[in-house]
Amino acid sequence: MLRCRDGSYDVGSARDLESRLEQHHRGTGAQYTRHRLPVELVWCEAFESIADAFALEKRIQGWSRAKREALIRGDFDEISRLAHRRGPRTSSE
């Protein structure tokens, strides 16, 4: 997960993390990050299976900002608490 200059987060997966980060830093990565440079790697996880990595990527992409920030901090209790909240999401999540 990357934190962009504007404070937003970009969630993705890559076979070669170092190479992908270099692409982002050069401005040749995703179009989303290209206009939000510089970016900073704030969280990553290694997987044996590409399918597992992609599944978690898609899951995190659907998370609120609060859940993403809890993941970055390693606050799994907060992730669980946020996952069990009731009511509709708001744009500030």
WOTACOR-V781912 format. One line per field, one symbol per residue. ss: DSSP state (~ for helix, > for strand, _ for the rest). phi: phi as a letter, one per 30 degrees, with the letter a starting at -180 (. if undefined). burial: # if it has 9 or more other ideal C-beta (glycine too) atoms within 8 Angstrom, else .. A space follows every 50 residues. Layout:
ss: ???
phi: ???
burial: ???
//
This chain:
ss: _>>>____>>______~~~~~~~~~~____~~~~____>>>________~ ~~~~~~~~~~~___~~~~~~~~~__~~~~~~~~__________
phi: .cccedidcccabadbdeddddedddicddeedecbddcbdcaabcbdcd ddddddedddddddeddddddedicdddeddddcdcjddcddd
burial: ####....###........##.###...#...##.##.#.#......... .###.##..#..#.####.###.....##..#...........
//
